[in-house]
Amino acid sequence: MSSSTSTTSDPTEQLERIGASEPTTAFEKWRISLSEFTGLGLTEDQKAHRDSLREQGKLEKDWDKCEGFKTDLMTNSPIITFLLQHLKSAGCEFPSSSIQCHPCPESRSGGFSPDHGILLCQNRFFSKKHMEDTLAHELLHAYDHCRFKVDWMNLRHHACSEIRAANLSGDCRFTREFKRGFYSFNKQHQACVKRRAILSVLANPSCTSPDMAEKAVNEVWESCFKDTRPFDEIY
Ligand SMILES: [Zn+2]
């Protein structure tokens, strides 16, 4: 970067300049808005109040954005509408109300629960595409739950669904797209699917070690990686 700035942008100096030339009330307003913004010059109570307002604003903003993406994807995304259609015809319709936006801790971006439906972690999406991958992943779990009576505490069952979800959602999109042009990248896609499936199985309460997760994934790998239902092939 080589821009030569002739005017200073030191906020203290600006503050002094404005303080000298503007009416006190306007200056006070400005000073207060600055301190609200930076957190300077506030009592602990004021800070806590400011933080809770900011938090609420962020929660609302995240929620609005998440709901907007969700509605758009449920209407316009080919993979999402395809999966919703298959869930419906399998007798497990997923209305908008069973897919919920919520704030989550950093370690996840979504979840599926047979009792509660699908969770979308509203604070964890960096793009609509990212949400599409996550929603497709969770809908594949929902599809498996609907079609195959999965016992989620059984690690082999869980591993199978994670392999399918990682393989058929966009989770490993990057490697998948490479695979189209270069056959040798096939192995990279498989490695991505396997790695992600192992990580997901590791989060199962019945899983007590990485070895156990890896074993479960390896045991069902051949049949579950090949099983591309409801897709005819990886598209
Ligand atoms: Zn999963």
Boltz pocket constraint, residues with backbone or C-beta under 6 A from the ligand:
constraints:
  - pocket:
      binder: B
      contacts: [[A, 137], [A, 141], [A, 161], [A, 162], [A, 165], [A, 200]]
      max_distance: 6.0
